[in-house]
Amino acid sequence: MLKVRVIPTLLWKDYGLVKGIGFDSWRRVGTVMPAIKVYNTRQVDELILVDIAATREGRPPDCDSIVEYSAECFVPLTVGGGVRSVGEIRGLLRAGADKVCINSTAYGEPDLIRESAERFGSQCIVASIDARLTVDGTYECFSHSGTRPTGKEPGAWALELERLGAGEILITSVERDGTMLGYDLDLIREITSCVNIPVIASGGAGGYEHMYEAISLAQASAVAAASIYHFTQQTPAEAKRYLSARGVPVRDVNIRDGFI
């Protein structure tokens, strides 16, 4: 069985990090470089860095900043936000990103997933899906930081992204984002039941048990979180110890006697 990854998410806006609830990211929580340096010491498996203002502002990714950040990041780094072309993907990879996350552009230009996967390899391409629960009890994909309905159902869209060549899916519940009430397990199951590539659960983690539920009950391959690391004393290293003690295979962790 592949080892489960624990991945902090950094939401980047105007040179700082922000957090909010339901994709309303308004609260400043620090700056990017110090956060990267801290996570380097906390047994994280990867980092996800998303420029949440790039798509709304219609500007390309800031590759110059990625050069600086990647030079200090000693774990695999996924970068997203404002990605609209193969050239921009190439620029991010050359700047030091290990993977590139694509969301809004894929709805109008799905061939971007196919072409980038063919050129750089599927392992470099993370397809991101932001979804909301609709009034009729079904889920719908939203683009542009969760603000624009697309009419697409998450499971079917995830399957299409896999067919196009995406190497993994990052699924985020817009309603659960920042609430720390737990992942939307039904939404995650909808994705994992449709695809064979790894699925990263995101949106709502408030504790280690929530991570365990996403893995054991919804078959997530990785758990991404942000608020619990900013606003509580919980850490990625402790999360891995907890998961390992519950029988989940994780990387590089030593279980302490009496941890649970």
N, C-alpha and C positions, 0 to 999 in steps of 0.2 A: 504494500500500500504506500502511495506517495505521502510524504510528510506534509502536514498542514502548515501553511504560512500565516504568520501574524504580521500585519502590515499597518502601520500608522499612515493616516492620510493628512496631508498638509494643504490647506486651501489658501492660495496665494492671491493677494489683491493689493496693487499699488505698493509693492515692496514689503508688505507686511502679511502676517497670517491672520485669518479671521475665522470666526465660528458664529453660528446662529442656529435657528430652528427652521425646518422646512425649506431649506435653501435660501432663507433670508439671512445672509451672512453679513452681520453688521458689527459684531463684537471683536475688537482687536485682541489677539492673544500672543503677540510677540512678532519676531522677525524670522525669516527663513533660515539664514545661516546658523544662528545659535541652536535652533531646533534640530537641524541636521546633525550638528556636532553632538548634541545630547543623545539623539537616537542611535548614533554610531556606537555608543557605550551600553545600550540597553537590549542587546540580543534581538533586534528586529531582523526579520528576514528580507524585507524590502521596504521601500518608501514610495508612496504615491504623492506627487506634487502636481496640483492642478491650478492653473491660472484662471480663476473663475470670472475675471473681467474681460478676457481677451475676445471671446466670441461675441459678447454683448457690444463691445466697443469696435468690433470689426477689424481688429489688428492681429498680426501674425504672432507666433510664439516669440518670446524674448530669449533668443539663443545665447546672447552675451551673458545674461544672468545664469543660464543653465551651465555654461562653461565654468563659472565661479562656484556654483553650488555642487556640481558633480565632482569638482576637484577635491571637495571636502567630504564627499559621501562615499562611504566604504561598503555599502550594501547596494544591491540592484535598485536602480532608480527609474520609476515610470513617470513620464511627464505628459500632461494633457492641458488642453485649453487653447482654443483658437486654431486648431490644426485643420487646414483646408486643402493641402496639396502634398503630393509625393515629395516635392522639393523641401517643404517645411519639415516633413518627417525625416528626410535625409539630414537637414540642418540640425535637428534635435539630437539625432543619433551621433552625428559628428561632434556635437557640443558635449556629449558625455551621457546622454540618456541611454539606458539599456532597453527600455520599451517606450512606446508612444501610445497614449490613450486617445481614442477617437470617439466622438459622440455625435454632435449636431450635424456635422457635414455628411456623415454616412447616410442620413435619411434622404438627402437630395442627390448625393453622389455615391451610391454604394460601391461603385467600381473603385473608389479610393481604397477600400479595404482589400479588394482583390489585387490591385496593382501593387500596393505597398507590401502585401504579404509575399507576392511573387518576387519583388525586388530585394526585400530585406529579411524575409523569413517570417513565418507565422508567429514564431516565438517573440518577435519584436512588437507585435500588434495586439493591443488590448482594446476590445470594443466595449464601450461604456453605455449602459442603459439606465436612464432615470425614469422611474415609473410611479404613477399615482393610482390609487383605488378610485374607480368611478362610482357614480350613484347606483348603477345597476349591479355592483358587486364584482365587476371585472377590472382588470388592470389595463392601463394605457401608457404607452411610452410618451415622454415629453422631451423636447429638445430645448436648447438655449437656457441651460441651467434650470430646467424644470418649469419653464414659463410657456412653452408652446406645445399644444397637443399635436400629435402626429397621426392619430388614427390607427396606429399599429399596436398589436397585442405583443407583450414582451416575449412570451415563449416562441411565437412564430418568428419574431424579429431576431431573437437570439439564434435560432436555427439557421436563418438566412445569413447572419453574420458569420456563423461557423462555416457554412457552405462557401462563403466568399473568401475564407482563409484566415479569419481572426484566430489568434492563438489562445485567448481566454476572454471571458466575459466578466466585467465589473457591473454588478447589479445593485442599484441604490434605490431605496424607498424614499420618495420625497417627503411623505408625511412623517416618517420615523426619523429623518435626518435631524441630529442634534437633540433629540428628546431623551435619549438614554433609557428608553422604555423597552428595548429589545428589538432585534431584527424582525422584519416581516417574513416569517417563515413560509407562509403560503406563496409569497412572491418569489422567494428563493427557490422553493420546490418547483414552481412553474418553469423556471429556467433550467434547473439541473435535470428535470425530467425530459427536457427536449434536446439537450446537447451532450456531447461527449468530451468537450474541452473543459478545462478547469473554470470554475465559477468563484468569483470573489464576492462575498457578502458584504454589503455596506449599508449604513443608515440605521442608527438606533441602538448600538451597543452601549450598555450601561454597566456591564459587569462581565466577569469571566464565564459565568453560567450562560449568559446570552450567546457568547462565542461557542460554547460547547453545544448548545441547542442548534445553532446554525450548521454546525458540522455534523452532529449525530442525527438530527431530525430532518434536516433539509439538504444534507450531502454537499455543503459548500466545501471547496478545496482550500479556501483561504478566508480570513476574516479581517476586514479593514475597519478601522475605528479612528476617531479623532477626539471627540469631546471627553471621553473617559480619561484620556491622557493629559488633557489640558485642565480639567476641572475637578479631578479626583486624585487620590494618591496611587491609583492603579497604574501598573507599568506593563510594557510588552513582555519583559522577562518573567514577571509574576504570572502573566496570562499563560505563557508557555509552560510554566511549572504546573499550574492548575490543570491545563489541558492534558499534559503528560500524565499527571496523577489519575486522571479520568480515563486513561487508556488511549488517548489521541496521540498518534505519532507526530512529534515536532522535532525541529533541529536544535542542537546545541543547548541542552538544558540539563541542569543537575537538580534532581528532586531532593529537597531537604526533608529529613525525618520530621514527621508531625506537621507537614505543610497544610494538610487538610484535616 
